[in-house]
Amino acid sequence: MPITANDPSRKSWLEVNKNSDFPIQNIPFGVFLTKDDVVTIGTRIGDFAIDLGALQQLNYFEGIELTDDMFMQDTLNDFISDGKKTWRLVRNRIADIFDANNSQLRDNEKHRETVIFNVEDVEMQLPVLIGDYTDFYSSREHATNVGKMFRDPENALLPNWLHIPVGYHGRSSSIVPSGIPVHRPMGQTLPNGETTPVFGPSRLVDFELETAFITTDANIMGENIPVHEAEDYIFGMVLLNDWSARDIQKWEYVPLGPFLAKNFASSISPWIVTLDALEPFRTKGPKQDPMPLPYLQEKGKKTFDINLEVLLQPENGERNLISKSNFKYMYWSMTQQLAHHASNGCRINSGDMMGSGTISGTAEDSFGSMLELTWGGKNPLKLSDGTERKFINDNDTVIMKGYCENKDTRIGFGEVCSKLLPPFTRK
């Protein structure tokens, strides 16, 4: 079935800024609360949020097999469970409805008032009920930098890293949408030169520049997923700030890996951009040497050219661009990650989220964490207000942006924006 929604010549009758992340060729999916306190599934074109529940009630999806309440729910899980064919049919239909040459909704003022909102008048929600969350560690540059700082610089990558997409299971209860502030975590740390740990606020709170993909129901327990089929089970992608407490992590991660240093908060962008929308931006990933085992071998363009930015904003201050990276730097692809995840028969469900791991490039300004940008705090970043940062201060806001761009189209993710508050205190 062709992806007609991607036609680069298509224009919308809705006004869309030429630099918008959300042209009619994007059509992401999310969940929002209207000013009438109605929760609905929606999409976005330009600066307009579109109520898909209202569109469905008004029969704009006639001819597509959907349950009666498909878009009148508070999560996308059921829609995602319907599979790739339904996602594509719905996305193509939305593109047709809002096409400049289609007058059906455009010329029906009463329907427009029911369906279309200014994006500033809605409150974005978590788009899916995330049952399970896995975070990978798939940037060679990031893994090498961390290995140099924490272990032996001559053997920065552990022996397994070039053979498997390394990952760990995170905590879905702490995943929040953009705009929700995050508290500095408390935890155990071992001060330098000491032999006894202390308990208190983390002093080394960091961001991690990541993306994440959302899956559909992919297998039954015990069944694996062939790498060449894995993409069929990926609904779309979001931006992910996987917050990290470096001092807590350093003390606790041996021998079982990340725990409380990583599960206090993970922030995601609210609009899920489908793989169909990203199709024009396919590219090849890094050459893999040694060759992966057969179940992870794939050919062709299996990653996407997604420009990524991190900005740091002190309270009442200006935004400072501190990192520019790209998703295409990732050593292990999403399809390899998913195939490996299910290779032991682990069940993959609708709404599961898989984090990419910190995305770093080779240049120093492309590193995806403060740990790397300041090299463990040795080289503080100077901000436009004259202050310096080794890690994230209380009341700093971290903003991440992502977009793809070619001569025809720009497809973006918007942003994930979250403020770090002091430790939570009981009243």
C-alpha positions in Angstrom: 0.0 0.0 0.0 1.6 3.4 -1.0 2.3 6.1 1.5 0.3 8.8 -0.2 0.6 11.1 2.9 4.3 11.6 2.1 3.7 13.4 -1.2 6.1 16.4 -1.0 4.0 18.5 -3.3 0.9 18.2 -1.0 -0.3 21.4 0.7 -2.8 21.8 3.5 -5.7 24.3 3.7 -4.5 24.8 7.3 -1.8 27.5 7.5 1.6 25.9 8.2 4.8 27.8 8.7 7.5 26.7 6.2 9.9 25.9 9.1 7.3 23.9 11.1 8.2 20.4 12.3 4.6 19.4 11.5 3.7 19.9 7.8 0.9 17.8 6.3 3.6 15.2 5.4 4.3 14.5 9.1 0.9 13.6 10.7 2.2 12.4 14.1 0.0 10.8 16.7 -0.5 11.9 20.3 -3.1 12.3 23.1 -4.3 15.6 24.5 -6.7 17.2 26.9 -9.0 19.9 25.4 -10.0 23.1 27.2 -13.3 21.3 27.8 -11.4 18.6 29.8 -12.0 16.0 27.1 -9.1 13.5 26.6 -8.8 12.5 22.9 -6.3 11.0 20.5 -5.1 13.5 18.0 -2.6 14.6 15.3 -0.9 17.9 14.6 -0.6 20.0 11.4 1.3 23.2 11.9 0.2 24.8 15.1 -3.2 23.0 15.0 -4.1 20.0 17.2 -6.7 17.8 15.4 -9.2 15.7 17.4 -9.3 12.3 15.7 -12.1 11.2 18.0 -14.3 13.9 16.7 -13.3 13.2 13.1 -14.2 9.5 13.6 -17.6 10.5 15.1 -18.3 12.7 12.1 -17.6 9.7 9.8 -14.4 11.0 8.2 -12.8 7.6 8.5 -15.6 5.8 6.7 -14.3 2.7 4.9 -11.5 2.1 7.3 -12.2 -0.8 9.7 -11.9 0.8 13.2 -13.6 0.0 16.5 -16.2 2.7 17.3 -14.2 4.2 20.0 -10.7 3.8 18.5 -9.8 7.5 18.8 -11.9 8.3 21.9 -9.5 6.7 24.3 -6.8 8.1 26.6 -3.9 6.1 25.0 -2.8 5.0 21.5 -2.3 1.4 22.6 -5.4 -0.1 20.8 -4.7 1.9 17.6 -1.1 0.7 17.7 -2.3 -2.9 18.2 -4.2 -2.7 14.9 -1.0 -2.8 13.0 0.9 -1.2 10.1 -1.9 -1.4 7.5 -4.3 0.5 9.7 -1.7 3.1 10.7 -1.0 3.8 7.0 -4.7 3.9 6.0 -5.5 6.4 8.8 -2.5 8.6 8.1 -3.2 8.6 4.3 -6.9 9.6 5.1 -5.9 12.4 7.4 -3.6 13.8 4.7 -6.5 13.7 2.2 -8.9 15.4 4.6 -6.6 18.3 5.2 -5.3 18.5 1.6 -5.7 22.0 0.1 -7.9 20.5 -2.7 -10.4 18.8 -0.4 -13.3 21.0 0.7 -15.2 18.5 2.7 -14.0 19.6 6.2 -12.5 22.9 5.0 -15.9 24.3 4.0 -17.8 22.9 7.0 -17.4 25.5 9.7 -19.4 23.6 12.4 -17.2 20.5 11.9 -14.0 22.5 11.9 -15.0 24.0 15.3 -15.4 20.5 16.7 -12.2 19.0 15.2 -9.5 21.7 15.2 -7.8 23.4 18.2 -4.9 25.8 18.6 -2.1 23.7 19.9 -1.6 26.2 22.7 -5.1 25.5 24.0 -4.6 21.8 24.5 -2.5 19.9 27.2 -0.4 17.1 25.9 -0.5 13.8 27.7 1.6 10.6 27.7 0.7 9.1 24.3 0.8 5.5 25.3 0.4 3.3 28.4 3.9 2.1 28.5 3.9 -1.4 29.9 7.7 -2.1 29.6 10.6 0.2 29.0 14.1 -1.0 27.8 17.0 1.3 27.4 19.9 0.4 25.0 23.5 1.6 25.0 24.1 1.7 21.3 26.3 4.7 20.4 29.9 3.6 20.0 31.2 7.1 20.6 29.2 7.4 23.9 30.2 3.9 25.1 33.8 4.6 24.3 33.8 8.0 26.1 32.2 6.5 29.2 34.6 3.6 29.1 37.6 5.9 28.9 36.4 7.9 32.0 35.2 5.0 34.2 37.5 2.1 33.1 40.6 1.5 31.1 41.1 4.1 28.3 42.9 1.4 26.2 40.0 -1.0 26.5 37.1 1.4 26.7 34.5 -0.9 25.0 33.7 -4.1 26.9 34.2 -7.4 25.0 30.5 -7.9 24.3 29.7 -4.4 23.0 30.5 -5.0 19.3 28.6 -8.3 19.3 25.2 -7.4 21.0 23.0 -4.4 21.4 23.6 -3.9 25.2 20.6 -2.8 27.2 18.8 -2.9 30.5 15.2 -2.7 31.7 14.1 0.7 33.0 11.0 1.8 34.9 7.9 2.8 33.0 6.2 4.5 36.0 8.7 7.3 35.8 8.3 8.2 32.1 6.6 11.6 31.8 5.7 13.9 28.8 7.4 17.1 27.9 6.7 20.0 30.3 6.5 17.9 33.5 9.3 19.0 35.9 11.7 16.5 37.4 13.0 16.5 41.0 16.7 16.1 41.8 16.9 12.5 43.1 18.2 11.4 46.5 20.4 8.4 46.7 23.5 6.7 48.0 26.9 7.9 46.8 30.5 7.3 47.7 32.4 10.6 48.1 35.9 10.7 46.6 38.5 9.3 48.9 35.9 7.8 51.3 35.1 4.1 52.1 31.6 4.6 53.5 28.7 5.8 51.4 26.4 8.7 52.3 22.7 9.4 51.5 21.6 12.7 50.1 20.8 14.6 46.9 22.6 13.6 43.7 25.2 16.3 42.9 25.8 15.1 39.3 22.4 15.1 37.6 22.8 14.8 33.8 20.6 14.6 30.7 21.0 11.8 28.1 20.1 12.7 24.5 18.2 9.8 23.2 15.3 8.8 20.9 12.9 6.0 21.7 10.7 3.8 19.5 7.2 2.5 20.4 6.3 -1.1 19.4 3.1 -2.9 18.5 2.2 -6.5 19.6 5.0 -8.4 17.9 5.2 -12.0 19.1 4.0 -14.6 21.5 6.2 -15.7 24.4 9.0 -17.9 23.2 8.9 -16.6 19.6 11.7 -14.5 18.2 11.4 -11.7 15.6 13.5 -11.9 12.4 15.6 -8.8 12.0 14.2 -8.3 8.5 10.6 -8.2 9.9 11.3 -6.1 13.0 10.5 -2.8 11.4 6.9 -3.9 10.8 6.4 -3.9 14.6 7.7 -0.3 15.2 5.0 2.3 15.2 7.1 5.4 15.5 9.6 7.4 17.5 9.8 10.1 20.1 12.6 12.2 21.6 13.8 11.0 25.0 15.7 12.7 27.8 16.7 9.8 29.9 17.8 11.7 33.1 20.8 10.2 34.9 22.4 10.7 38.4 26.1 10.0 37.7 27.3 9.9 41.3 24.5 7.5 42.3 25.2 5.4 39.2 28.9 5.1 39.8 28.3 3.7 43.3 25.4 1.3 42.5 26.0 0.0 39.0 28.4 -2.9 39.8 27.5 -5.7 39.4 24.0 -5.5 37.9 24.0 -2.2 36.1 21.8 0.9 36.2 19.1 1.1 38.9 18.0 4.1 40.9 20.4 6.5 39.1 18.3 5.9 35.9 14.7 5.3 36.9 13.8 8.5 38.8 12.7 10.2 35.5 12.6 9.8 31.8 11.0 12.6 29.7 9.6 12.1 26.2 8.2 14.3 23.4 4.4 14.0 23.2 4.0 13.4 19.5 4.9 10.0 18.0 6.4 10.4 14.5 5.7 7.3 12.5 8.3 5.4 10.6 6.2 6.1 7.5 6.8 9.8 7.9 10.5 9.2 8.3 10.7 7.1 5.1 12.3 9.8 2.9 15.1 10.3 5.4 16.5 6.7 5.4 20.3 6.4 5.5 23.0 3.8 6.2 24.4 3.4 9.7 28.0 3.0 10.6 29.9 -0.1 9.2 29.7 -2.9 11.7 33.0 -4.7 12.3 33.1 -7.5 13.3 30.1 -8.7 11.3 27.2 -9.4 13.7 25.9 -12.9 14.1 23.5 -14.0 11.4 20.3 -13.2 13.4 21.4 -9.5 13.6 22.7 -9.1 10.0 20.9 -6.7 7.8 21.5 -4.8 4.6 20.4 -1.4 3.2 19.3 1.8 4.8 18.2 0.8 8.2 18.5 4.1 10.1 17.4 7.7 9.7 19.0 11.1 9.2 17.6 12.9 12.3 19.3 16.1 13.4 19.3 16.4 17.2 19.9 19.4 19.4 20.2 20.0 23.2 19.7 23.4 24.7 20.2 24.4 28.4 18.2 27.3 29.9 19.0 28.7 33.3 16.0 30.0 35.2 14.8 33.3 33.6 17.7 33.0 31.2 18.3 32.4 27.5 18.5 29.0 25.8 22.1 27.9 25.1 22.7 25.4 22.3 25.2 22.9 23.9 25.1 19.9 21.6 24.3 19.0 18.0 24.1 15.3 17.2 22.4 12.9 14.8 20.5 9.7 15.1 22.5 8.2 12.2 25.6 7.9 14.4 24.0 4.9 16.2 26.0 1.7 15.8 23.1 -0.7 16.4 19.8 0.0 14.5 16.3 -0.1 16.0 15.6 -3.3 14.0 18.7 -5.0 15.5 17.7 -3.8 18.9 14.2 -5.2 18.6 15.4 -8.5 17.0 17.9 -9.0 19.8 15.4 -8.1 22.5 13.1 -10.9 21.3 15.8 -13.4 20.4 15.3 -15.2 23.7 11.5 -15.3 23.2 10.8 -12.2 25.3 7.3 -11.0 24.6 7.0 -7.5 22.9 3.7 -5.7 23.5 1.8 -2.7 22.1 3.1 0.4 23.8 6.4 -0.9 24.9 9.2 1.7 24.6 12.8 1.1 23.7 15.4 3.8 24.3 18.3 4.2 21.9 20.9 5.0 24.5 22.8 8.3 24.6 23.5 9.5 21.1 27.0 11.0 20.6 29.0 11.8 17.5 32.7 12.1 17.1 33.0 15.8 17.5 33.1 17.2 21.0 30.0 19.4 20.4 28.1 16.3 19.3 28.3 14.5 22.7 24.9 13.6 24.1 25.5 14.2 27.9 27.1 16.6 30.3 29.3 13.8 31.4 30.9 13.9 28.0 30.5 17.6 27.1 32.4 18.6 30.3 34.5 15.4 30.5 33.3 14.4 33.9 33.2 18.1 35.1 36.8 18.9 34.2 35.9 21.3 31.4 32.8 23.3 32.5 30.5 24.8 29.8 30.2 28.6 29.9 26.7 29.8 29.3 25.6 33.2 27.8 24.8 34.6 31.2 28.5 34.1 32.2 27.7 31.1 34.6 29.3 27.7 34.1 27.9 24.2 34.3 29.6 20.9 35.0 26.3 19.2 35.4 22.6 20.3 35.6 21.8 22.9 38.3 18.5 23.1 40.1 15.9 25.2 38.1 17.8 24.6 34.8 15.6 23.5 31.9 16.9 21.0 29.4 15.3 21.2 25.9 15.9 18.6 23.2 14.8 19.0 19.5 14.9 16.7 16.6 14.1 17.1 12.9 14.8 15.6 9.4 15.2 17.9 6.4 15.7 17.6 2.7 15.1 19.9 -0.3 11.3 19.1 -0.2 10.3 18.5 3.4 11.0 19.1 7.0 9.7 16.4 9.4 10.2 17.2 13.1 9.5 15.9 16.6 8.9 19.2 18.3 10.7 19.2 21.6 11.0 17.5 24.9 11.4 20.2 27.6 11.8 19.6 31.3 13.0 21.6 34.3 15.1 20.2 37.1 13.6 21.1 40.5 15.3 20.7 43.9 14.8 17.4 45.8 11.1 16.7 46.7 10.3 17.7 50.3 7.2 16.6 52.2 5.0 19.4 53.4 
